[in-house]
């Protein structure tokens, strides 16, 4: 007589979000140590992602458990040892699949700034106008930042920056129209 059968769980799938795509993409051309990956994200890609260091290390560990990344400790002189990550052939294949899937997917534009806009009528009209004017100023600052970038970016990074700039222009134009409308309403009410 056999005992009760245990339900088997399907094996967990490897990470397939844009953070996994980013980390695999950073390893596609060369091995990198964890600090280098995080420094590159913070210094060069802060306009594309808000991936935090702790999350990146945790995700690298998950990618390693799935056989998509391998790591090794390296020692250089008297420096502390550091973990260097390498993309495996399975990781390369997973990266190619994720890249194609993410590139063809249409993203919902769920912007963090939409929630305060939804409730903005609960502020006094003058305060709402001041807040949106400050936001407009910040958005214009982002546009100046994008326009000032002159680094020799790879083609894909240039495309991502052009997309960010176009979305920022659309946000700026919406803010300009909204601020103009609210000013006119405030002046008409005076």
C-alpha positions in Angstrom: 0.0 0.0 0.0 1.3 3.4 -0.9 1.0 6.6 1.2 -0.9 9.7 0.1 0.5 11.5 -2.9 2.0 14.9 -2.3 1.2 17.5 -4.8 4.3 18.7 -6.6 4.8 22.3 -7.2 6.0 23.4 -10.6 9.5 24.6 -10.6 9.7 28.3 -10.2 10.2 30.2 -13.4 13.3 32.4 -13.9 12.7 36.1 -13.4 11.3 37.7 -16.5 10.7 41.4 -15.5 12.6 44.4 -16.8 15.0 44.3 -13.9 16.2 40.8 -14.8 16.5 42.0 -18.4 18.6 44.9 -17.3 21.0 42.8 -15.2 21.4 40.1 -17.9 21.9 42.9 -20.5 24.7 44.4 -18.5 26.4 41.0 -18.5 25.9 40.3 -22.2 29.2 41.8 -23.3 31.4 41.3 -20.3 31.7 39.8 -16.8 31.1 42.4 -14.1 31.5 42.5 -10.3 28.5 43.5 -8.2 29.8 46.9 -7.3 30.5 47.7 -10.9 26.9 46.7 -11.9 25.4 48.8 -9.1 27.6 51.8 -9.7 26.8 51.7 -13.5 23.1 51.6 -12.7 23.2 54.5 -10.2 25.5 56.6 -12.3 24.5 55.9 -15.9 21.0 54.4 -15.8 19.2 56.3 -13.0 17.0 57.9 -15.7 15.8 54.5 -16.9 15.4 52.5 -13.6 15.1 52.9 -9.9 16.6 49.4 -9.2 18.2 49.5 -5.7 21.5 47.9 -4.8 20.0 45.3 -2.4 17.4 44.3 -5.0 20.0 44.0 -7.7 22.1 41.6 -5.5 19.1 39.6 -4.5 18.0 39.3 -8.2 21.6 38.3 -9.2 21.4 35.5 -6.7 18.0 34.4 -8.1 19.4 34.5 -11.6 22.3 32.4 -10.4 20.0 29.8 -8.8 18.3 29.5 -12.1 21.6 28.8 -13.9 21.4 32.1 -15.9 24.4 33.7 -14.2 27.4 32.2 -12.5 29.6 34.0 -10.0 33.1 33.6 -8.8 35.2 35.4 -6.2 38.2 37.3 -7.5 41.1 38.7 -5.5 43.3 41.5 -6.8 46.3 42.3 -4.7 45.5 43.5 -1.2 42.0 44.5 -2.1 39.1 42.6 -0.6 37.8 39.8 -2.8 34.8 40.6 -4.9 32.1 38.6 -6.6 32.2 38.6 -10.4 29.1 37.7 -12.4 29.2 35.9 -15.7 26.3 35.2 -18.1 25.8 31.5 -18.9 24.7 30.2 -22.3 21.2 29.6 -20.7 21.3 33.2 -19.5 22.1 34.4 -23.0 19.2 32.5 -24.4 16.9 33.8 -21.6 18.1 37.4 -22.3 17.3 37.1 -26.0 13.8 35.8 -25.2 13.1 38.5 -22.6 14.5 41.2 -24.9 12.2 40.2 -27.8 9.2 39.8 -25.4 9.7 43.1 -23.7 10.4 45.0 -26.9 7.2 43.8 -28.5 5.1 44.4 -25.4 3.0 47.6 -25.1 3.5 49.1 -21.7 0.7 50.7 -19.8 1.8 54.3 -18.9 1.2 54.1 -15.2 3.1 57.1 -14.0 3.7 57.8 -10.3 2.5 61.4 -10.7 -1.0 60.4 -11.7 -2.3 59.7 -8.2 -1.7 63.3 -6.9 -3.2 64.7 -10.1 -6.4 62.6 -9.4 -6.9 64.2 -6.0 -5.5 67.7 -6.8 -8.9 69.4 -6.6 -8.7 68.8 -2.8 -6.1 71.5 -2.6 -6.9 75.2 -2.6 -6.7 76.5 -6.2 -3.7 78.7 -5.6 -1.8 75.8 -3.9 -2.7 73.4 -6.7 -1.4 75.9 -9.2 1.8 76.5 -7.3 2.4 72.7 -7.0 1.8 72.2 -10.8 4.1 75.1 -11.6 6.8 73.6 -9.5 6.3 70.3 -11.3 6.4 72.0 -14.7 9.7 73.6 -13.7 11.1 70.2 -12.7 10.0 68.6 -16.0 11.6 71.4 -17.9 14.8 70.7 -16.0 14.6 67.0 -17.0 14.3 68.1 -20.7 17.4 70.3 -20.3 19.2 67.3 -18.8 18.2 65.1 -21.8 19.2 67.8 -24.3 22.6 68.3 -22.6 23.5 64.6 -22.9 26.2 64.3 -25.5 27.9 61.0 -24.6 28.5 58.4 -27.3 25.7 56.2 -26.4 25.0 52.8 -28.1 22.0 52.9 -30.5 19.7 51.2 -28.0 20.4 53.6 -25.2 19.9 56.5 -27.7 16.5 55.1 -28.5 15.6 54.7 -24.8 16.6 58.3 -24.2 14.7 59.6 -27.2 11.6 57.8 -25.9 12.1 59.3 -22.4 12.5 62.7 -23.9 9.4 62.4 -26.0 7.3 61.2 -23.0 8.8 64.1 -21.0 7.9 66.6 -23.7 4.3 65.3 -23.7 4.2 65.7 -19.9 5.6 69.2 -20.2 3.0 70.1 -22.8 0.2 68.7 -20.7 1.5 70.6 -17.6 1.8 73.9 -19.6 -1.8 73.5 -20.9 -3.1 72.6 -17.4 -1.3 75.5 -15.7 -2.5 77.9 -18.3 -6.1 76.7 -17.8 -5.9 76.9 -14.0 -4.4 80.4 -14.2 -7.2 81.5 -16.4 -9.8 80.0 -14.1 -8.2 81.6 -11.1 -8.1 85.0 -12.8 -11.7 84.7 -13.9 -12.7 83.9 -10.3 -10.9 87.0 -8.9 
